[in-house]
């Protein structure tokens, strides 16, 4: 009898174990189809399949693309027919969606942490030295007197830190370029007779200009016309909100006459270039996995950048 009871108990345990295995297998079978179309857990490799890719470089849209991310970086991007899908990647169906780089605002507040506050050349040198200790990627300068601006530029150059300076007149733009500014924020609005030599220098030296049209006030229409003149001259344009609505700034750039795809380049690749952050701004292998998944195409209407379905920051979902 004791042997029979032991065998019965053993069979009962086996049946319980088998049912547990069956239940887990059934649950896994039910969940697998869902994992193929839903975003995976943060930190895992992801493969975005079938979206239209606007990579920020200014090239034509790529239909039926694939973008693979892992460990916060883009591992591969291209045509779905050419890029293999890693077996371990969570597959995310991008059909009907548009994939673009995350937007880059070259000055996203009125008073950034690395703003040089100085009222004299001596103040300028001290301020730059103090800010340089924090190793910022760029320094910022509001409009100031020529001698103070020159001192800031000299100190920034000695510290090896690029400087982005506010501008509103042609003479101040020329002065800043002559003294080695890296980028300009604002648009010339005191004249519409832009100096061809200045435009050539901005283009050839790759001095980025973020028109900051939101800040143009009564000079908005003149600033928009000069923005288009700079664009046609090949000057690299970026985008700066100074704490305002970046999307509205991009819409003003489009209103000025820039094609939507070029507005996107200004807000992605050129913005990263202005901030000297080479790992941002485009969708290509090695760059940060900072992406927007949109439900409509900004290449036809820049306002579609507002239609964000999903957002990825450093490879992780931002809810």
N, C-alpha and C positions, 0 to 999 in steps of 0.2 A: 504493500500500500504506500509506504513512504516513497518508493521508487516511482510509482505512478504519479503521486502528488508532485514530485520534483520535476518529472517530465512535463506535467501539465503546466507548472509554473514557468518552466523554460520556454515552452511553446507560446505561453501568454506574453512573455517578454519579447519573444521574436516577432509576434504579431504586432505588438505595440511599436517596436522599432520599424518594422516594415511599413506600417501605416504612416509613421512620421516621415520616412523617406519619400513615400508616395505623395504626401501632402506638400513637402518641400519641392518636389519635382514638379507637381502641378502648379504651385505658386510661381516657380521660376518660369515655367512655360507661359503662364499668363502675363508675366511682367516683361519678358523679352521683347515682344512686339512693341510695347510702350517705350522701351529704352531706345529704340531705333529712331524715334521721331521727337523725343523730348530732350531738353538740355540735360547733360550729365552733371554729376557732382563736381563742385569746384575743385580745381587742382588736377583733374583727370584730363587725359588727352581727348581732344574734340576734333571732329571732322564735319565741317559745314558743307553740305552737298547741294548742288543745283541752283544756287543763288546767282543773280547777276552781280558781278564783281566790278566795282569802281575802285581801283587800287590807290588813288590819290596822286598818281604820277602824271595824269593828264592824258593817258592813252584811252583808246576806245573801250566801251564796256565789254566785259567778257561774260557771255552767257554760259549757263551750265558749268559753273566753276566749282572748285574745291579749295577750301582753306583748312589746313591742319594746324592745330595749336597744341602745345605741351609745355609744361613748366613755365607758364607765363609768356612764352614766345611763340611767334609764328614759325612753324617748322617747314611748311610748304604752301604754295599758292599757285594756282594755274588752272588750266582746262581739266575738267573731270576725266577726260580720256587719257590724260598724260600723267596725272599724279595718283599714285596708289593710295588706297585707304589703309592705314595701319589697323591690324587686327584688333588691337587693344583699345582703339579710339571709340568714344561715344559718337554715334552718327546722328547728326541733326539735319533734318530735311529743310533745305532753304528754298524749295520751289516757290516761286511767286514773290520772293523777297530780294532785297538789294543789300549787298554787303559793302560797307565803306569804312575807312579808318575813322577812329574817334577824332573829333574836332580839336584843334589846337588854337587856343586864345593866347596871343603873344603878350597881352596885358589884361588880365581878367579882373583887375580891381583898380580903383583910383590911386590907392597908395600901397603898392606891393612892398613886401618886406625888404627887397633890395633896391628901394628907391633912394637915390643920393639926395640928401637934404643939405643944402649949402647955400650961403649967401655971399661967400667970398672965396677967392682961390685957396686961402689957408684952410677955411672950413671944408672945402671940397677935398683937399688932400687927406685931411683927417677922416672925413666921412667915408671915403673910398677905402682907406686902410682898415677902418673898423668893419665895414661890410665884407671886405675881401677875406677876413678871418673866417667867415662862415662858408666860404667856397660856393657862392651862388653861380649858376650857369650864365647869368647875364646880370648887368646892372641897369637901372632905369634913371632917367634924368628928365625932369620937367623943364619947361622953357625958363631960361635964366640969362644973365648977362654974358656977353662973349668971353670975358676973362675968366669967369667962374666955369663956364662950359669947357673952355680950353683946359683949365686945370683938372677938371673931372676926367676929361678924355685922356690927358697925359697920365694921370694916376691909374686909370683903368687899364690903359695899355701897359704900364709898368707892372701891374698886377696880373696881366694876362687874362682879363675878363672883358668880354664884349659889352658894348654899351648900346642901349636903345633909347633914343631921345625924342621928346615931344617936339613938334614943329608945326608952324602955321604959315610961315612966309618963305618966299623963295630965297631971300638973302640968308636966313638962318639955316635953311636946308643946305645951301652951298657951303656955308661956314662949317657946319657939322661934318659934311662929307670931306671937305678939305683937311679936317683934323682927325679923320679916321673913325667916324661913327660906324657902328655895325648895322644899325637899322633905324628907321624913322617911324614914329607913331604920330599920325595926324596927316593932314593934307594941305598943301599950299593953296591958300584961298585969297591971297591979296592981289593975285594977278592970274590971268588965263593965258598970258604969253610966256609959256614955260621955256626956259633956256635949253636949246637942243644939246648944248655941251653938258649941262647938268644931267639931263636925261640919259645921255650916253654914259656918263660916269656912274650913275646909279645902276644902270644895266651891266656895264662891264665889271664893276667892282662887286656886283651881286649884293648891293645894299637893299635889304628888304624894306618895303614901305607898307605899313598897315594904316589905311586911310582914316580909321576911327570916325566914320561918317556920322555915327550917333552923336558925336561931340561937336559937329560942325555948326550947329545953330543956324543963324541967319545966312551963313555962307554955304549952306548945304548944296545948293544947285551948282555953284561954282566949284565946290570940292568934288562933286560927282563928275563934272566935266573934266576936271584935271585928273581924276582917278582913271578915267577912260583913256586920256592922253598918255598917261604913264603906262597903262596896260599895253596900248598899241605900240609904245616905244620899247617894249620888252623889259620894263622894270619889274622885278619880282614883287608881287603884292602878297600881303598876308592879311590877317584879320585880328583886330583888337577891340574888345568891348568896353574896357575900363570900368567894369562892374555893371554894365548894362546888359541888354539882351543880345547875346552873340548871334542868335538866329536872325534877329532883326538887322543886325549889322551886315550879315551875309545877303539878306534881301535887298538892302540898300546898294551893295556892290553889284547885284544883278540889275537893279534899277538904273545904275550908272552905265550899264551897257556890257558888262562882262558876261560871257556865256556861262551857263550854270556849271559846266564841268570845270571851267577855270576858276569860278568862285570856290568850288570844292578843293581844288589844288591850293588856293590861297589859304583855306581854312585847315589844311592838313599838311602836305609836304612843305609848303613855304613857311608855314608857322613853325614847324619843327626846325627848319633851317634857320629861321630868325632867332630861335631860342638856343641854337647850337645843341640840339638834342637829336643826334643822328639815329637813335633807335625808335623814333616815333614818326608818324606822319604818312606812312605808306604801308600797304599790305604786301609784304614780301618776306622771304625767309630771313630769320635773324632779328626782325623787329619785334617790339613789344606787342603782345596780343591785346591791343586796345581797339575794339571794333564796335561798330553800330550795325545792327540788322534792322533794315527799314522795310516798311510795307508798301512803299512807293518810291519811284525813281527820281532822285534829285538831279539827275542829268537832264531831265526835261523841265523840272520846276524845282528851284532851290528850296522852296517852301516845304518840299517833301522831306527835308532833313528833320522836320518836327515829328514825323511819323515813325517813331522809334518803337520797334517791336521787342527787341532784346538789346542788351548792352553788355559788352565784355571789357573788363578792365584788368590788365595784367593776367589774362587767362581765366579770370573769375567772374562769375555773373554778378552784376550789380542790380539789385532788385528795385 
